[in-house]
């Protein structure tokens, strides 16, 4: 699919959230620990177990030569075939001579469902012993980090570099959704994938990326940042639209009656969405007259209500609502 790029004339994009790209790897790096010691068998090795690897004095010749080979493959943008030797909840472990590399589950051509732990484990376990065609997407000898992708290996050499060179921060471009994970959405921009972090999908509340997008969707995205060295593109869906909180005080006023949909019910009240990305809080004291055990005795998620605006604070992103008045 070709890449269509248009210059975006608005102000420069905000930087990605702190830890933005770490979300891509956190499942793989910490799953073995979170799953408990009973899971640490021969097939549940942890990422980063590259013995004596690095680029510092005293490194064994074999390990140093292996890292140099990895760097050459990465620079040439070519693919390699490696055997899967293990797995954890986050993905697969492969062996590259004296080094070990990691393939996040999100980078497999057929990524297992994240919400079905039994099926996910069986699916990942079935890869052990198989040879996979892979492309290096990140390497850091000092941190013993070698990340590979099966999906990235599907494109021709040089394609990823061409996409990187044709896209700039602030552009809008078209792409196709290739995978949805708990932390966000991967979008193919014509041979290189960008990531929309879940926080960049909508100005409103998002329970899971699948609530908004589906694999195969063709969408327009805003380019937040481009990292030429790491081959990473951070994307946003919500920044194609104005932040509703920036103009909330010009469009609404205290005392106004608005219609909204209950999106969340908590002990201290309920949240109601009056437009996409704009939620107000109905405090428990403003839900109804008299006494009741819990806000859920008054409203439920999905209810459409009419409420009066009590206060507006666009800068603090707060909107107070009442069902009583």
C-alpha positions in Angstrom: 0.0 0.0 0.0 1.4 3.4 -1.0 2.0 6.1 1.6 0.1 9.3 1.2 1.5 12.2 3.1 0.2 15.7 3.6 1.7 18.5 5.5 -0.3 19.5 8.6 -0.4 23.2 9.2 -1.2 23.3 12.9 1.1 23.8 15.8 3.9 21.3 16.5 2.8 18.0 18.0 3.0 17.4 21.7 5.7 14.9 22.7 4.6 11.3 23.3 3.7 10.4 26.9 6.6 9.4 29.1 7.3 5.7 28.6 5.4 5.8 25.3 7.6 3.3 23.5 8.3 1.2 26.5 4.7 0.0 26.3 5.6 -1.9 23.2 8.0 -4.2 25.1 6.7 -4.3 28.7 4.6 -7.4 28.3 7.6 -9.4 27.0 10.1 -8.1 29.5 8.1 -8.5 32.7 5.7 -11.3 31.9 8.0 -14.0 33.3 8.1 -12.2 36.6 4.4 -11.4 36.8 3.4 -14.9 36.0 5.1 -16.2 39.1 8.0 -18.6 39.7 6.0 -21.6 38.7 6.1 -20.4 35.1 9.8 -20.1 34.9 10.5 -23.4 33.1 12.7 -24.1 30.2 10.3 -22.3 27.8 9.8 -19.2 29.9 13.2 -17.5 29.5 13.4 -13.7 30.1 14.4 -11.2 27.5 17.9 -9.7 27.8 19.8 -12.9 28.7 22.6 -12.2 26.2 25.6 -13.5 28.1 28.7 -11.3 28.0 27.3 -9.3 25.1 28.1 -5.6 24.5 30.7 -3.4 23.0 33.0 -2.8 25.9 36.5 -4.1 26.7 36.8 -7.7 27.7 33.8 -8.9 25.6 34.5 -12.4 24.2 35.2 -12.3 20.5 32.3 -14.5 19.6 29.7 -12.2 21.3 31.3 -9.1 19.8 31.2 -10.6 16.4 27.6 -11.6 16.7 26.6 -8.0 17.6 28.5 -6.8 14.7 26.7 -9.2 12.4 23.3 -8.0 13.9 24.3 -4.4 13.2 25.2 -5.3 9.6 21.8 -7.0 9.0 20.0 -4.1 10.6 21.9 -1.5 8.5 21.3 -3.4 5.3 17.6 -3.9 6.2 17.7 -7.5 5.3 16.0 -10.5 6.9 17.2 -13.5 8.8 15.8 -16.9 9.7 16.1 -17.8 13.4 14.8 -20.7 15.5 12.3 -20.1 18.3 13.8 -21.5 21.6 11.2 -20.3 24.1 8.3 -18.0 24.9 6.6 -16.0 27.6 3.3 -14.2 27.8 4.7 -11.3 25.8 6.2 -13.1 22.9 8.9 -15.5 21.6 12.6 -16.0 22.3 15.0 -16.8 19.4 18.6 -17.7 19.3 21.2 -15.8 17.2 24.5 -17.7 17.8 25.5 -16.5 21.3 22.8 -13.9 21.5 19.1 -14.2 22.3 16.5 -12.0 20.6 12.9 -11.3 21.4 9.8 -11.1 19.2 6.9 -9.3 20.9 3.6 -11.1 20.2 2.4 -7.9 18.6 5.1 -8.3 15.9 3.9 -11.8 14.8 2.0 -12.0 11.5 -0.8 -13.9 13.5 -0.8 -12.3 16.9 -2.6 -14.4 19.6 -5.6 -12.9 21.3 -4.4 -10.9 24.4 -7.5 -11.6 26.5 -7.5 -15.4 26.2 -4.5 -16.5 28.4 -5.0 -20.2 27.7 -5.2 -19.9 23.9 -2.4 -17.3 24.0 0.0 -19.7 25.9 -0.8 -22.6 23.6 -0.4 -20.4 20.5 3.0 -19.1 21.5 4.2 -22.5 22.7 3.4 -23.9 19.2 6.2 -21.7 17.7 9.0 -23.4 19.7 11.4 -25.2 17.4 10.2 -23.4 14.3 12.3 -21.2 12.0 10.9 -17.7 11.4 11.8 -15.1 8.8 12.5 -11.9 10.8 13.8 -8.4 10.6 15.7 -6.6 13.3 13.7 -3.5 14.5 15.8 -2.6 17.6 19.2 -3.5 18.9 21.2 -2.2 21.9 24.3 -4.2 22.8 24.9 -2.3 26.0 21.4 -3.1 27.3 21.5 -6.6 25.8 18.4 -5.8 23.8 17.7 -7.4 20.5 14.1 -7.0 19.2 12.9 -8.6 16.0 9.6 -8.6 14.0 8.0 -11.2 11.7 5.6 -8.7 10.3 8.4 -6.2 9.4 10.1 -9.1 7.4 7.2 -9.1 4.9 8.3 -6.0 3.1 11.2 -5.5 0.6 14.6 -4.2 1.8 14.8 -0.4 1.8 11.0 0.0 2.0 11.2 1.0 5.7 13.9 3.6 5.0 11.8 5.1 2.2 8.8 5.5 4.4 10.9 7.0 7.2 12.4 9.5 4.8 9.0 10.5 3.4 7.2 11.2 6.7 7.8 14.1 9.0 6.4 15.2 12.3 3.2 17.1 11.9 2.2 15.2 8.7 -1.1 13.4 8.3 -1.0 10.1 6.4 -3.1 7.1 5.5 -2.5 3.6 6.8 -4.0 0.2 7.5 -4.5 -1.2 11.0 -2.5 -4.4 11.3 -2.8 -5.2 15.0 -4.5 -4.2 18.1 -2.9 -4.7 21.6 -3.9 -3.6 25.1 -1.5 -0.7 24.8 -2.4 0.6 21.4 -2.7 0.1 17.6 -0.1 -0.7 14.9 -0.7 1.0 11.6 1.1 0.0 8.3 2.2 3.1 6.5 3.3 1.4 3.4 6.0 -1.0 4.6 6.8 0.5 8.1 4.5 0.3 11.0 3.7 3.2 13.4 2.1 2.9 16.8 -0.9 4.7 18.1 -0.7 4.5 21.9 -4.1 3.9 23.5 -3.9 7.4 25.0 -3.7 8.9 21.5 -6.8 7.1 20.1 -9.4 9.5 21.4 -9.9 12.6 23.6 -12.4 10.5 25.5 -12.2 7.3 27.5 -11.0 4.2 25.7 -11.4 0.8 27.4 -9.6 -1.1 24.7 -8.4 -0.2 21.2 -10.8 -2.7 19.7 -13.7 -0.5 20.9 -12.6 2.1 18.2 -10.7 0.2 15.5 -10.5 -3.2 13.9 -7.7 -5.0 12.0 -7.8 -4.1 8.4 -9.4 -0.6 8.9 -7.9 2.1 6.6 -7.5 5.3 8.7 -5.9 8.7 8.6 -3.4 9.4 11.3 -1.4 12.3 12.6 2.4 11.9 12.9 3.6 12.9 16.4 7.2 11.9 16.1 9.7 10.1 13.8 12.8 8.5 15.1 15.1 7.8 12.2 17.7 6.0 14.2 15.3 3.5 15.8 12.9 3.3 12.9 9.9 4.3 15.0 6.9 6.4 14.2 4.5 7.6 16.9 1.0 8.3 15.6 -2.2 9.8 16.9 -5.8 9.5 15.9 -7.2 12.1 18.3 -5.0 15.0 17.2 -6.7 15.1 13.8 -9.6 16.7 15.8 -9.5 19.7 18.1 -9.3 19.1 21.9 -12.8 19.7 23.1 -11.6 21.0 26.4 -9.8 23.9 24.8 -13.1 25.5 23.8 -15.5 24.0 26.3 -16.0 27.4 28.2 -16.9 29.1 24.9 -19.5 26.4 23.9 -21.2 25.7 27.2 -22.3 27.8 30.2 -23.2 27.2 33.8 -26.9 26.4 34.2 -27.2 25.0 30.7 -29.1 21.7 30.3 -27.2 19.1 28.3 -27.8 15.5 27.3 -25.2 12.9 28.0 -24.5 9.2 28.3 -23.4 7.6 31.5 -19.9 6.1 30.8 -18.7 5.0 34.3 -20.3 4.6 37.7 -18.1 4.8 40.8 -18.6 5.1 44.6 -18.4 8.9 44.5 -20.7 9.5 41.6 -21.0 8.9 37.8 -19.4 10.2 34.7 -21.5 11.4 31.7 -20.2 12.0 28.2 -21.9 15.0 26.6 -19.8 14.9 23.4 -16.8 12.9 22.2 -13.9 13.5 24.6 -15.9 15.6 27.0 -17.0 13.9 30.2 -18.5 15.5 33.2 -18.8 14.3 36.8 -22.2 13.9 38.5 -21.2 13.9 42.2 -23.1 11.4 44.4 -24.7 14.4 46.1 -26.1 15.6 42.7 -27.5 12.3 41.5 -30.9 12.3 43.1 -33.0 13.5 46.1 -33.1 11.4 49.2 -31.0 8.5 50.3 -29.7 5.6 48.2 -27.1 2.9 48.8 -24.9 3.5 45.7 -24.8 5.6 42.6 -25.7 2.3 40.7 -29.1 2.4 42.3 -29.7 5.6 40.4 -27.9 5.3 37.0 -26.2 2.6 35.0 -23.6 2.7 32.2 -25.3 3.5 28.9 -28.1 5.5 30.4 -29.0 8.7 28.5 -29.6 11.5 31.0 -30.4 15.2 31.0 -28.2 17.2 33.4 -27.5 20.8 34.4 -24.0 22.2 34.2 -22.8 23.3 37.7 -19.2 24.4 36.8 -16.7 24.4 33.9 -12.9 24.4 34.1 -11.4 23.8 30.7 -7.8 24.2 31.9 -8.3 21.5 34.6 -10.4 19.4 32.2 -13.3 19.3 34.7 -17.0 19.6 34.2 -19.5 19.4 37.1 -23.0 18.2 36.3 -26.2 17.6 38.3 -29.3 15.5 37.9 -31.1 17.1 40.8 -31.3 20.8 39.8 
